[in-house]
């Protein structure tokens, strides 16, 4: 067999191949591995979804006809969670109309069976050349995103998209809760762009009074107002050739929104008090934790400015939705801050780390940093104990259950719900649970639940006591 080198832009790219035909799956795997690709396989859409949670490939190759969910449903799942991940569908003649429709929805391409081997390899190479690079291979040099510590699949997808966006000059709107790392992502985009050697300047539009913000952004000439004793270059001119981050753009006053829109349209700034405009070449990244669509509906944010800023939108997930990053971040911050405070700290006690992972984190990564800084300042032993973490958190932790404990809790709550629904009628509850009465009674005994308590509740119109049946 002639060896194909795959995409020159993605050597050793990882592919996920999905087909319920074991022979076809084996043939495709052999052919693709011979072409230099790493191949993972799945025999169903459900198995493919599980694979995607473990490790994100650079391309998915799937049959349309699969048991359970079909290949189109798998594509919809991928599109919702991994929008930059290319998908190629293999289809029999009868499903060509579905495949054609899927391409209009974002499927990269489709091939009919029996497929041509060279055409398949060419399609894969084309898709990989256009797709976001895999997070682990986005760039041999990962310095552009070095400040962003993560092993989360969601963050990996986000960073892959950020790398793609950085290669253009498109304006980017970063969304996410306060403390989720929007400025770090903006810096990463700047470092990955052709503007990396030019200035990166950030300004918080909500932290500067309106009277000063115009001068801060656009500059002023001497004598423009009472305190203007000298001329001042604004941040747009200071960032010329580079990137300007407009943080908390949703808090910008309406009058300044008009002036900002003019600067973006004309690519020139006019300092306060000046009659001359100065051309500027600045890439705009804006960030907000506000709902700008709601702000537009309320007349608080200009629609024309919104579309200027929101050419590409990236959303950072809150820390609570990427808990696998918490141990990584906590230990990274611990070692960094231990050096700052000159403390010999080796890590967190297992119970302390468990408490960090379980905490709600309304303040996101910024709050985690503050918590770790506090324990670093107060720690007296090399291993940070649970008590110190609990003190720093100052909020009750979410209880982390073992699988057996979670299963037991769910089972008991499910049984209680059935008994409430049926007013303690075991026959009706067993029927709803699709279990025979003998088995259902065993479950009630296991959880020490007495049906009579729920009959009494129905008669009295009261809730059962929390320890009912115990």
DRENDO-1510 file (C-alpha; in Angstrom, 1 decimal, always signed):
<recs>
REC; n; res; u; v; w
REC; 1; UNK; +0.0; +0.0; +0.0 .
REC; 2; UNK; +1.3; +3.4; -0.9 .
REC; 3; UNK; +2.1; +5.4; +2.2 .
REC; 4; UNK; +0.3; +8.8; +2.5 .
REC; 5; UNK; +1.8; +11.4; +4.8 .
REC; 6; UNK; -1.5; +13.0; +5.7 .
REC; 7; UNK; -1.8; +16.7; +6.1 .
REC; 8; UNK; +1.4; +18.6; +6.1 .
REC; 9; UNK; -0.1; +20.9; +8.6 .
REC; 10; UNK; -1.1; +18.2; +11.0 .
REC; 11; UNK; +1.5; +15.3; +11.2 .
REC; 12; UNK; +0.4; +12.4; +13.3 .
REC; 13; UNK; -3.1; +14.0; +13.7 .
REC; 14; UNK; -5.5; +12.1; +15.9 .
REC; 15; UNK; -8.7; +10.9; +14.2 .
REC; 16; UNK; -11.8; +9.4; +15.6 .
REC; 17; UNK; -13.5; +6.8; +13.3 .
REC; 18; UNK; -17.1; +5.8; +14.0 .
REC; 19; UNK; -18.7; +2.8; +12.3 .
REC; 20; UNK; -20.8; -0.1; +13.6 .
REC; 21; UNK; -19.4; -2.5; +10.9 .
REC; 22; UNK; -16.4; -4.1; +12.6 .
REC; 23; UNK; -14.8; -5.0; +9.3 .
REC; 24; UNK; -15.2; -1.5; +7.9 .
REC; 25; UNK; -13.8; +0.0; +11.1 .
REC; 26; UNK; -10.8; -2.3; +11.0 .
REC; 27; UNK; -10.1; -1.5; +7.3 .
REC; 28; UNK; -10.4; +2.3; +7.8 .
REC; 29; UNK; -8.2; +2.1; +10.9 .
REC; 30; UNK; -5.5; +0.2; +9.0 .
REC; 31; UNK; -5.6; +2.5; +6.0 .
REC; 32; UNK; -5.5; +5.7; +8.2 .
REC; 33; UNK; -2.7; +4.4; +10.4 .
REC; 34; UNK; -0.7; +3.5; +7.3 .
REC; 35; UNK; -1.2; +7.1; +6.2 .
REC; 36; UNK; +0.5; +8.3; +9.4 .
REC; 37; UNK; -2.5; +9.2; +11.5 .
REC; 38; UNK; -3.3; +8.2; +15.1 .
REC; 39; UNK; -6.7; +6.5; +15.1 .
REC; 40; UNK; -9.3; +6.0; +17.9 .
REC; 41; UNK; -12.4; +4.0; +17.1 .
REC; 42; UNK; -16.0; +3.8; +18.3 .
REC; 43; UNK; -18.8; +1.5; +17.2 .
REC; 44; UNK; -21.7; +3.8; +18.1 .
REC; 45; UNK; -22.5; +7.5; +18.5 .
REC; 46; UNK; -22.7; +7.1; +22.2 .
REC; 47; UNK; -19.2; +5.5; +22.4 .
REC; 48; UNK; -17.9; +8.3; +20.2 .
REC; 49; UNK; -19.3; +10.9; +22.6 .
REC; 50; UNK; -17.6; +9.2; +25.5 .
REC; 51; UNK; -14.3; +9.2; +23.6 .
REC; 52; UNK; -14.7; +12.9; +22.9 .
REC; 53; UNK; -14.9; +13.5; +26.7 .
REC; 54; UNK; -11.6; +11.7; +27.2 .
REC; 55; UNK; -9.5; +13.2; +24.4 .
REC; 56; UNK; -10.4; +15.6; +21.6 .
REC; 57; UNK; -9.4; +14.4; +18.2 .
REC; 58; UNK; -8.5; +16.7; +15.3 .
REC; 59; UNK; -11.2; +15.2; +13.0 .
REC; 60; UNK; -14.1; +12.8; +13.2 .
REC; 61; UNK; -14.9; +10.3; +10.4 .
REC; 62; UNK; -18.3; +8.7; +10.9 .
REC; 63; UNK; -20.8; +6.5; +9.1 .
REC; 64; UNK; -24.3; +8.0; +8.8 .
REC; 65; UNK; -26.1; +4.9; +9.8 .
REC; 66; UNK; -25.3; +3.9; +13.3 .
REC; 67; UNK; -27.3; +2.0; +16.0 .
REC; 68; UNK; -29.1; +4.3; +18.4 .
REC; 69; UNK; -28.2; +7.8; +17.5 .
REC; 70; UNK; -27.1; +8.1; +13.9 .
REC; 71; UNK; -24.1; +10.0; +12.4 .
REC; 72; UNK; -26.1; +13.2; +11.9 .
REC; 73; UNK; -27.1; +13.2; +15.6 .
REC; 74; UNK; -23.5; +12.7; +16.5 .
REC; 75; UNK; -22.6; +15.6; +14.3 .
REC; 76; UNK; -25.1; +17.8; +16.1 .
REC; 77; UNK; -23.6; +16.8; +19.4 .
REC; 78; UNK; -20.1; +17.7; +18.2 .
REC; 79; UNK; -21.2; +21.0; +16.6 .
REC; 80; UNK; -22.8; +22.1; +19.9 .
REC; 81; UNK; -19.8; +21.2; +22.1 .
REC; 82; UNK; -16.8; +21.4; +19.7 .
REC; 83; UNK; -17.7; +23.8; +16.9 .
REC; 84; UNK; -14.2; +23.9; +15.4 .
REC; 85; UNK; -13.9; +20.1; +15.1 .
REC; 86; UNK; -14.3; +19.0; +11.5 .
REC; 87; UNK; -16.6; +16.0; +10.7 .
REC; 88; UNK; -16.6; +13.9; +7.5 .
REC; 89; UNK; -19.5; +11.5; +6.9 .
REC; 90; UNK; -19.5; +8.2; +5.1 .
REC; 91; UNK; -22.8; +7.5; +3.5 .
REC; 92; UNK; -24.6; +4.9; +1.5 .
REC; 93; UNK; -26.5; +5.9; -1.6 .
REC; 94; UNK; -29.8; +6.1; +0.2 .
REC; 95; UNK; -28.6; +8.6; +2.8 .
REC; 96; UNK; -27.0; +11.0; +0.3 .
REC; 97; UNK; -29.8; +13.6; +0.7 .
REC; 98; UNK; -29.2; +13.6; +4.5 .
REC; 99; UNK; -25.5; +14.0; +4.0 .
REC; 100; UNK; -26.0; +16.9; +1.5 .
REC; 101; UNK; -28.2; +18.6; +4.1 .
REC; 102; UNK; -25.6; +18.1; +6.8 .
REC; 103; UNK; -23.0; +19.9; +4.7 .
REC; 104; UNK; -25.2; +23.0; +4.7 .
REC; 105; UNK; -25.3; +22.7; +8.5 .
REC; 106; UNK; -21.5; +22.5; +8.9 .
REC; 107; UNK; -20.3; +19.0; +8.1 .
REC; 108; UNK; -17.0; +19.4; +6.3 .
REC; 109; UNK; -17.7; +16.8; +3.6 .
REC; 110; UNK; -19.2; +13.4; +2.9 .
REC; 111; UNK; -18.1; +10.4; +0.9 .
REC; 112; UNK; -20.3; +7.7; -0.6 .
REC; 113; UNK; -19.6; +4.0; +0.0 .
REC; 114; UNK; -17.7; +2.3; -1.4 .
REC; 115; UNK; -15.3; +5.2; -1.0 .
REC; 116; UNK; -12.1; +5.9; -2.9 .
REC; 117; UNK; -9.1; +5.7; -0.7 .
REC; 118; UNK; -7.2; +8.5; -2.2 .
REC; 119; UNK; -10.2; +10.8; -2.1 .
REC; 120; UNK; -10.7; +10.0; +1.6 .
REC; 121; UNK; -7.1; +10.8; +2.4 .
REC; 122; UNK; -7.4; +14.0; +0.4 .
REC; 123; UNK; -10.6; +15.1; +2.2 .
REC; 124; UNK; -9.0; +14.4; +5.6 .
REC; 125; UNK; -5.9; +16.4; +4.6 .
REC; 126; UNK; -8.1; +19.3; +3.4 .
REC; 127; UNK; -10.2; +19.3; +6.6 .
REC; 128; UNK; -7.1; +19.2; +8.9 .
REC; 129; UNK; -5.5; +22.1; +6.9 .
REC; 130; UNK; -8.5; +24.3; +7.6 .
REC; 131; UNK; -9.4; +23.1; +11.1 .
REC; 132; UNK; -8.2; +24.3; +14.5 .
REC; 133; UNK; -5.1; +22.5; +15.5 .
REC; 134; UNK; -5.4; +20.0; +18.3 .
REC; 135; UNK; -4.8; +21.6; +21.7 .
REC; 136; UNK; -1.8; +19.4; +22.3 .
REC; 137; UNK; -0.3; +20.2; +19.0 .
REC; 138; UNK; -1.7; +23.7; +18.3 .
REC; 139; UNK; +1.9; +24.9; +18.1 .
REC; 140; UNK; +5.2; +23.3; +19.0 .
REC; 141; UNK; +5.8; +26.4; +21.1 .
REC; 142; UNK; +3.0; +26.8; +23.6 .
REC; 143; UNK; +4.4; +30.1; +25.0 .
REC; 144; UNK; +1.4; +32.0; +23.6 .
REC; 145; UNK; -1.0; +30.3; +26.1 .
REC; 146; UNK; +1.5; +29.6; +28.9 .
REC; 147; UNK; -0.5; +31.7; +31.4 .
REC; 148; UNK; -3.6; +29.6; +30.9 .
REC; 149; UNK; -3.3; +26.5; +33.1 .
REC; 150; UNK; -5.8; +23.8; +32.1 .
REC; 151; UNK; -6.4; +20.2; +31.1 .
REC; 152; UNK; -10.2; +20.7; +30.6 .
REC; 153; UNK; -11.6; +19.5; +27.2 .
REC; 154; UNK; -13.8; +22.7; +27.1 .
REC; 155; UNK; -10.8; +24.9; +27.6 .
REC; 156; UNK; -8.8; +22.9; +25.0 .
REC; 157; UNK; -11.5; +23.6; +22.4 .
REC; 158; UNK; -11.6; +27.2; +23.4 .
REC; 159; UNK; -7.9; +27.6; +23.1 .
REC; 160; UNK; -7.9; +25.9; +19.7 .
REC; 161; UNK; -10.5; +28.4; +18.5 .
REC; 162; UNK; -8.5; +31.3; +20.1 .
REC; 163; UNK; -5.4; +30.2; +18.1 .
REC; 164; UNK; -7.4; +30.2; +14.9 .
REC; 165; UNK; -8.9; +33.7; +15.6 .
REC; 166; UNK; -5.5; +35.0; +16.5 .
REC; 167; UNK; -4.3; +34.4; +13.0 .
REC; 168; UNK; -6.8; +37.0; +11.7 .
REC; 169; UNK; -7.4; +40.6; +12.6 .
REC; 170; UNK; -11.1; +40.1; +13.4 .
REC; 171; UNK; -12.4; +41.8; +16.5 .
REC; 172; UNK; -13.1; +39.4; +19.3 .
REC; 173; UNK; -15.7; +39.6; +22.1 .
REC; 174; UNK; -14.8; +37.6; +25.2 .
REC; 175; UNK; -17.7; +36.6; +27.4 .
REC; 176; UNK; -17.5; +35.0; +30.8 .
REC; 177; UNK; -18.1; +35.5; +34.5 .
REC; 178; UNK; -15.9; +37.9; +36.5 .
REC; 179; UNK; -12.6; +36.2; +37.4 .
REC; 180; UNK; -12.8; +33.5; +34.7 .
REC; 181; UNK; -9.7; +34.7; +32.9 .
REC; 182; UNK; -10.8; +36.9; +30.1 .
REC; 183; UNK; -7.8; +39.2; +30.2 .
REC; 184; UNK; -5.4; +36.1; +30.2 .
REC; 185; UNK; -7.2; +34.8; +27.1 .
REC; 186; UNK; -6.9; +38.3; +25.4 .
REC; 187; UNK; -3.2; +38.3; +26.1 .
REC; 188; UNK; -2.9; +34.8; +24.7 .
REC; 189; UNK; -4.7; +35.8; +21.5 .
REC; 190; UNK; -2.3; +38.8; +21.2 .
REC; 191; UNK; +0.8; +36.6; +21.7 .
REC; 192; UNK; -0.5; +34.1; +19.0 .
REC; 193; UNK; -1.1; +36.9; +16.5 .
REC; 194; UNK; +1.2; +38.7; +14.0 .
REC; 195; UNK; +1.0; +41.7; +16.4 .
REC; 196; UNK; +2.8; +39.8; +19.2 .
REC; 197; UNK; +5.9; +42.1; +19.1 .
REC; 198; UNK; +3.7; +45.2; +19.4 .
REC; 199; UNK; +2.0; +46.6; +22.5 .
REC; 200; UNK; -0.8; +44.9; +24.3 .
REC; 201; UNK; -2.8; +47.4; +26.4 .
REC; 202; UNK; -5.8; +46.7; +28.6 .
REC; 203; UNK; -8.3; +49.3; +29.9 .
REC; 204; UNK; -11.3; +48.6; +32.2 .
REC; 205; UNK; -14.1; +50.7; +30.8 .
REC; 206; UNK; -16.1; +50.4; +34.0 .
REC; 207; UNK; -13.4; +51.5; +36.4 .
REC; 208; UNK; -12.6; +54.9; +34.9 .
REC; 209; UNK; -15.0; +57.9; +35.3 .
REC; 210; UNK; -16.7; +58.9; +32.1 .
REC; 211; UNK; -15.1; +62.3; +32.1 .
REC; 212; UNK; -11.6; +60.7; +32.1 .
REC; 213; UNK; -12.3; +57.6; +29.9 .
REC; 214; UNK; -12.6; +59.6; +26.7 .
REC; 215; UNK; -9.2; +61.3; +27.3 .
REC; 216; UNK; -7.7; +57.9; +28.4 .
REC; 217; UNK; -8.8; +56.2; +25.2 .
REC; 218; UNK; -8.4; +58.9; +22.6 .
REC; 219; UNK; -5.9; +61.3; +24.2 .
REC; 220; UNK; -6.2; +65.1; +24.6 .
REC; 221; UNK; -4.2; +68.2; +23.6 .
REC; 222; UNK; -2.8; +70.8; +26.0 .
REC; 223; UNK; -5.6; +73.1; +27.2 .
REC; 224; UNK; -8.4; +70.9; +26.1 .
REC; 225; UNK; -9.8; +71.1; +29.7 .
REC; 226; UNK; -8.8; +72.6; +33.0 .
REC; 227; UNK; -6.3; +70.0; +34.1 .
REC; 228; UNK; -4.8; +69.4; +30.6 .
REC; 229; UNK; -1.5; +71.1; +31.2 .
REC; 230; UNK; +0.3; +68.9; +28.6 .
REC; 231; UNK; -0.8; +66.9; +25.6 .
REC; 232; UNK; -1.6; +63.2; +26.2 .
REC; 233; UNK; -1.5; +60.3; +23.8 .
REC; 234; UNK; -4.5; +58.0; +24.3 .
REC; 235; UNK; -4.4; +54.3; +24.6 .
REC; 236; UNK; -5.5; +53.8; +21.0 .
REC; 237; UNK; -2.3; +55.6; +19.8 .
REC; 238; UNK; -0.2; +53.8; +22.5 .
REC; 239; UNK; -1.5; +50.4; +21.2 .
REC; 240; UNK; -0.9; +51.3; +17.5 .
REC; 241; UNK; +0.2; +48.2; +15.7 .
REC; 242; UNK; -0.8; +46.0; +18.6 .
REC; 243; UNK; -3.9; +44.9; +20.5 .
REC; 244; UNK; -6.2; +47.0; +22.8 .
REC; 245; UNK; -8.4; +45.1; +25.3 .
REC; 246; UNK; -11.6; +47.0; +26.2 .
REC; 247; UNK; -12.5; +45.2; +29.4 .
REC; 248; UNK; -16.0; +45.4; +30.8 .
REC; 249; UNK; -17.1; +47.0; +27.5 .
REC; 250; UNK; -20.7; +46.6; +28.6 .
REC; 251; UNK; -20.1; +49.4; +31.2 .
REC; 252; UNK; -19.0; +52.0; +28.7 .
REC; 253; UNK; -21.2; +55.1; +28.8 .
REC; 254; UNK; -23.5; +55.6; +25.8 .
REC; 255; UNK; -21.9; +58.9; +24.7 .
REC; 256; UNK; -18.5; +57.2; +24.5 .
REC; 257; UNK; -20.0; +54.2; +22.6 .
REC; 258; UNK; -20.7; +56.6; +19.7 .
REC; 259; UNK; -17.2; +57.9; +19.7 .
REC; 260; UNK; -15.7; +54.4; +19.9 .
REC; 261; UNK; -17.8; +53.4; +16.9 .
REC; 262; UNK; -16.5; +56.3; +14.9 .
REC; 263; UNK; -12.9; +55.3; +15.7 .
REC; 264; UNK; -13.6; +51.7; +14.6 .
REC; 265; UNK; -15.2; +52.9; +11.4 .
REC; 266; UNK; -12.6; +55.5; +10.4 .
REC; 267; UNK; -9.6; +53.7; +11.9 .
REC; 268; UNK; -8.5; +57.1; +13.3 .
REC; 269; UNK; -8.7; +58.9; +16.6 .
REC; 270; UNK; -9.2; +62.6; +17.3 .
REC; 271; UNK; -7.8; +63.6; +20.7 .
REC; 272; UNK; -10.1; +65.7; +22.9 .
REC; 273; UNK; -9.7; +69.4; +22.0 .
REC; 274; UNK; -8.0; +68.6; +18.7 .
REC; 275; UNK; -9.2; +69.2; +15.2 .
REC; 276; UNK; -6.9; +66.6; +13.6 .
REC; 277; UNK; -7.4; +62.9; +13.5 .
REC; 278; UNK; -4.5; +60.4; +13.7 .
REC; 279; UNK; -4.7; +57.0; +11.9 .
REC; 280; UNK; -4.4; +54.0; +14.1 .
REC; 281; UNK; -3.9; +50.3; +13.4 .
REC; 282; UNK; -5.3; +48.4; +16.4 .
REC; 283; UNK; -6.8; +45.0; +16.9 .
REC; 284; UNK; -9.7; +45.3; +19.3 .
REC; 285; UNK; -10.5; +42.6; +21.8 .
REC; 286; UNK; -13.4; +43.4; +24.1 .
REC; 287; UNK; -14.6; +41.6; +27.2 .
REC; 288; UNK; -17.7; +41.6; +29.3 .
REC; 289; UNK; -19.6; +39.6; +32.0 .
REC; 290; UNK; -22.8; +41.4; +31.1 .
REC; 291; UNK; -25.6; +40.2; +28.8 .
REC; 292; UNK; -25.0; +42.6; +25.9 .
REC; 293; UNK; -28.1; +41.4; +24.0 .
REC; 294; UNK; -30.2; +42.4; +27.0 .
REC; 295; UNK; -28.4; +45.7; +27.3 .
REC; 296; UNK; -29.2; +46.4; +23.6 .
REC; 297; UNK; -32.8; +45.6; +24.2 .
REC; 298; UNK; -32.8; +48.0; +27.1 .
REC; 299; UNK; -31.2; +50.7; +25.0 .
REC; 300; UNK; -28.0; +50.7; +27.1 .
REC; 301; UNK; -25.7; +49.4; +24.4 .
REC; 302; UNK; -25.6; +50.4; +20.7 .
REC; 303; UNK; -26.5; +47.6; +18.3 .
REC; 304; UNK; -24.1; +48.9; +15.6 .
REC; 305; UNK; -21.2; +48.9; +18.0 .
REC; 306; UNK; -22.1; +45.4; +19.2 .
REC; 307; UNK; -21.8; +44.0; +15.7 .
REC; 308; UNK; -18.5; +45.8; +15.2 .
REC; 309; UNK; -17.0; +44.3; +18.3 .
REC; 310; UNK; -18.7; +40.9; +18.1 .
REC; 311; UNK; -17.1; +39.6; +14.9 .
REC; 312; UNK; -16.0; +36.5; +16.8 .
REC; 313; UNK; -17.3; +35.5; +20.2 .
REC; 314; UNK; -15.5; +33.3; +22.7 .
REC; 315; UNK; -17.0; +32.2; +26.0 .
REC; 316; UNK; -14.9; +31.2; +29.0 .
REC; 317; UNK; -16.6; +28.5; +31.1 .
REC; 318; UNK; -16.8; +29.2; +34.8 .
REC; 319; UNK; -14.4; +27.3; +37.1 .
REC; 320; UNK; -17.3; +25.2; +38.5 .
REC; 321; UNK; -17.8; +23.8; +35.0 .
REC; 322; UNK; -14.2; +22.7; +34.6 .
REC; 323; UNK; -13.4; +21.2; +38.1 .
REC; 324; UNK; -10.7; +19.0; +36.6 .
REC; 325; UNK; -8.6; +22.2; +36.4 .
REC; 326; UNK; -8.9; +23.0; +40.1 .
REC; 327; UNK; -6.1; +20.7; +41.4 .
REC; 328; UNK; -3.8; +21.8; +38.5 .
REC; 329; UNK; -4.5; +25.5; +39.2 .
REC; 330; UNK; -4.3; +25.2; +43.0 .
REC; 331; UNK; -0.9; +23.5; +42.9 .
REC; 332; UNK; +0.4; +26.0; +40.3 .
REC; 333; UNK; -0.7; +28.9; +42.4 .
REC; 334; UNK; +0.7; +27.3; +45.6 .
REC; 335; UNK; +4.2; +26.9; +44.1 .
REC; 336; UNK; +4.2; +30.4; +42.7 .
REC; 337; UNK; +3.0; +32.0; +45.9 .
REC; 338; UNK; +5.2; +29.8; +48.2 .
REC; 339; UNK; +8.2; +31.4; +46.4 .
REC; 340; UNK; +6.7; +34.8; +46.9 .
REC; 341; UNK; +6.2; +34.3; +50.6 .
REC; 342; UNK; +9.4; +32.3; +51.0 .
REC; 343; UNK; +7.4; +29.3; +52.4 .
REC; 344; UNK; +8.4; +25.6; +52.1 .
REC; 345; UNK; +5.1; +24.3; +50.9 .
REC; 346; UNK; +4.8; +20.9; +49.1 .
REC; 347; UNK; +1.1; +20.7; +48.3 .
REC; 348; UNK; -2.4; +20.2; +49.7 .
REC; 349; UNK; -3.5; +17.4; +52.0 .
REC; 350; UNK; -5.9; +15.1; +50.1 .
REC; 351; UNK; -8.9; +16.3; +52.1 .
REC; 352; UNK; -7.9; +19.9; +51.5 .
REC; 353; UNK; -7.7; +19.4; +47.7 .
REC; 354; UNK; -11.1; +17.5; +47.8 .
REC; 355; UNK; -12.6; +20.6; +49.5 .
REC; 356; UNK; -11.2; +22.9; +46.8 .
REC; 357; UNK; -12.6; +20.8; +44.0 .
REC; 358; UNK; -16.0; +20.7; +45.7 .
REC; 359; UNK; -16.3; +24.4; +46.5 .
REC; 360; UNK; -18.8; +26.5; +44.4 .
REC; 361; UNK; -16.3; +29.1; +43.2 .
REC; 362; UNK; -18.6; +32.1; +42.4 .
REC; 363; UNK; -15.5; +34.2; +41.9 .
REC; 364; UNK; -13.9; +31.7; +39.5 .
REC; 365; UNK; -10.1; +31.5; +39.0 .
REC; 366; UNK; -9.5; +34.9; +40.7 .
REC; 367; UNK; -11.2; +33.6; +43.9 .
REC; 368; UNK; -9.2; +30.4; +43.7 .
REC; 369; UNK; -6.0; +32.4; +43.5 .
REC; 370; UNK; -7.0; +34.5; +46.5 .
REC; 371; UNK; -7.8; +31.4; +48.6 .
REC; 372; UNK; -4.5; +29.8; +47.8 .
REC; 373; UNK; -2.7; +33.1; +48.6 .
REC; 374; UNK; -4.4; +33.1; +52.0 .
REC; 375; UNK; -3.4; +29.6; +52.8 .
REC; 376; UNK; +0.2; +30.3; +51.7 .
REC; 377; UNK; +0.4; +33.3; +54.0 .
REC; 378; UNK; -1.0; +31.3; +57.0 .
REC; 379; UNK; +0.4; +27.8; +56.5 .
REC; 380; UNK; +2.7; +26.5; +59.2 .
REC; 381; UNK; +3.3; +23.0; +57.7 .
REC; 382; UNK; +4.6; +21.8; +54.3 .
REC; 383; UNK; +1.2; +20.2; +53.5 .
REC; 384; UNK; -1.7; +22.6; +53.6 .
REC; 385; UNK; -4.4; +21.1; +55.8 .
REC; 386; UNK; -8.2; +20.9; +55.3 .
REC; 387; UNK; -8.9; +23.3; +58.2 .
REC; 388; UNK; -6.9; +26.1; +56.6 .
REC; 389; UNK; -8.7; +25.7; +53.2 .
REC; 390; UNK; -12.1; +25.7; +54.9 .
REC; 391; UNK; -11.1; +28.9; +56.7 .
REC; 392; UNK; -10.1; +30.5; +53.5 .
REC; 393; UNK; -13.2; +29.4; +51.6 .
REC; 394; UNK; -15.6; +30.8; +54.3 .
REC; 395; UNK; -18.4; +28.9; +52.6 .
REC; 396; UNK; -19.7; +25.4; +53.1 .
REC; 397; UNK; -18.3; +23.1; +50.5 .
REC; 398; UNK; -20.4; +21.0; +48.1 .
REC; 399; UNK; -20.4; +17.5; +49.5 .
REC; 400; UNK; -18.4; +15.1; +47.2 .
REC; 401; UNK; -19.9; +11.6; +47.3 .
REC; 402; UNK; -18.4; +8.3; +46.3 .
REC; 403; UNK; -20.2; +6.5; +43.4 .
REC; 404; UNK; -21.8; +4.1; +45.9 .
REC; 405; UNK; -22.9; +6.9; +48.2 .
REC; 406; UNK; -24.4; +8.9; +45.3 .
REC; 407; UNK; -26.2; +5.8; +44.0 .
REC; 408; UNK; -27.6; +5.1; +47.4 .
REC; 409; UNK; -28.8; +8.7; +47.8 .
REC; 410; UNK; -30.4; +8.8; +44.4 .
REC; 411; UNK; -32.1; +5.4; +45.0 .
REC; 412; UNK; -33.6; +6.5; +48.3 .
REC; 413; UNK; -34.8; +9.9; +46.9 .
REC; 414; UNK; -36.3; +8.1; +44.0 .
REC; 415; UNK; -38.2; +5.7; +46.2 .
REC; 416; UNK; -39.4; +8.6; +48.5 .
REC; 417; UNK; -40.7; +10.4; +45.4 .
REC; 418; UNK; -42.6; +7.3; +44.2 .
REC; 419; UNK; -44.2; +6.8; +47.6 .
REC; 420; UNK; -45.2; +10.5; +47.8 .
REC; 421; UNK; -46.7; +10.2; +44.3 .
REC; 422; UNK; -48.7; +7.1; +45.1 .
REC; 423; UNK; -49.6; +8.1; +48.7 .
REC; 424; UNK; -47.7; +5.1; +50.0 .
REC; 425; UNK; -49.4; +2.5; +47.7 .
REC; 426; UNK; -46.7; -0.1; +47.2 .
REC; 427; UNK; -48.4; -1.8; +44.3 .
REC; 428; UNK; -48.8; +1.5; +42.4 .
REC; 429; UNK; -45.2; +2.6; +43.2 .
REC; 430; UNK; -43.8; -0.8; +42.1 .
REC; 431; UNK; -45.6; -0.5; +38.9 .
REC; 432; UNK; -44.3; +2.9; +38.2 .
REC; 433; UNK; -40.8; +1.7; +39.0 .
REC; 434; UNK; -41.3; -1.3; +36.7 .
REC; 435; UNK; -40.4; -3.7; +39.5 .
REC; 436; UNK; -42.4; -6.5; +41.1 .
REC; 437; UNK; -43.7; -6.0; +44.6 .
REC; 438; UNK; -41.3; -8.4; +46.3 .
REC; 439; UNK; -38.3; -6.6; +44.8 .
REC; 440; UNK; -39.8; -3.2; +45.6 .
REC; 441; UNK; -40.4; -4.2; +49.2 .
REC; 442; UNK; -36.7; -5.3; +49.4 .
REC; 443; UNK; -35.7; -1.9; +48.2 .
REC; 444; UNK; -37.9; -0.2; +50.8 .
REC; 445; UNK; -36.4; -2.3; +53.6 .
REC; 446; UNK; -32.9; -1.6; +52.3 .
REC; 447; UNK; -33.5; +2.2; +52.8 .
REC; 448; UNK; -35.7; +1.7; +55.9 .
REC; 449; UNK; -38.7; +3.4; +54.3 .
REC; 450; UNK; -42.2; +2.6; +55.6 .
REC; 451; UNK; -45.1; +3.1; +53.2 .
REC; 452; UNK; -47.5; +3.8; +56.1 .
REC; 453; UNK; -45.7; +7.1; +56.8 .
REC; 454; UNK; -46.6; +8.3; +53.3 .
REC; 455; UNK; -50.2; +7.2; +53.7 .
REC; 456; UNK; -50.4; +9.2; +56.9 .
REC; 457; UNK; -48.9; +12.2; +55.1 .
REC; 458; UNK; -51.5; +12.0; +52.4 .
REC; 459; UNK; -54.3; +11.9; +55.0 .
REC; 460; UNK; -52.9; +14.8; +57.0 .
REC; 461; UNK; -51.6; +16.9; +54.1 .
REC; 462; UNK; -48.2; +17.0; +55.8 .
REC; 463; UNK; -44.6; +16.3; +54.6 .
REC; 464; UNK; -43.0; +13.1; +56.0 .
REC; 465; UNK; -40.4; +13.6; +58.6 .
REC; 466; UNK; -36.8; +13.7; +57.2 .
REC; 467; UNK; -36.0; +10.5; +59.1 .
REC; 468; UNK; -39.2; +8.7; +58.0 .
REC; 469; UNK; -39.0; +5.0; +58.5 .
REC; 470; UNK; -35.8; +5.1; +60.5 .
</recs>
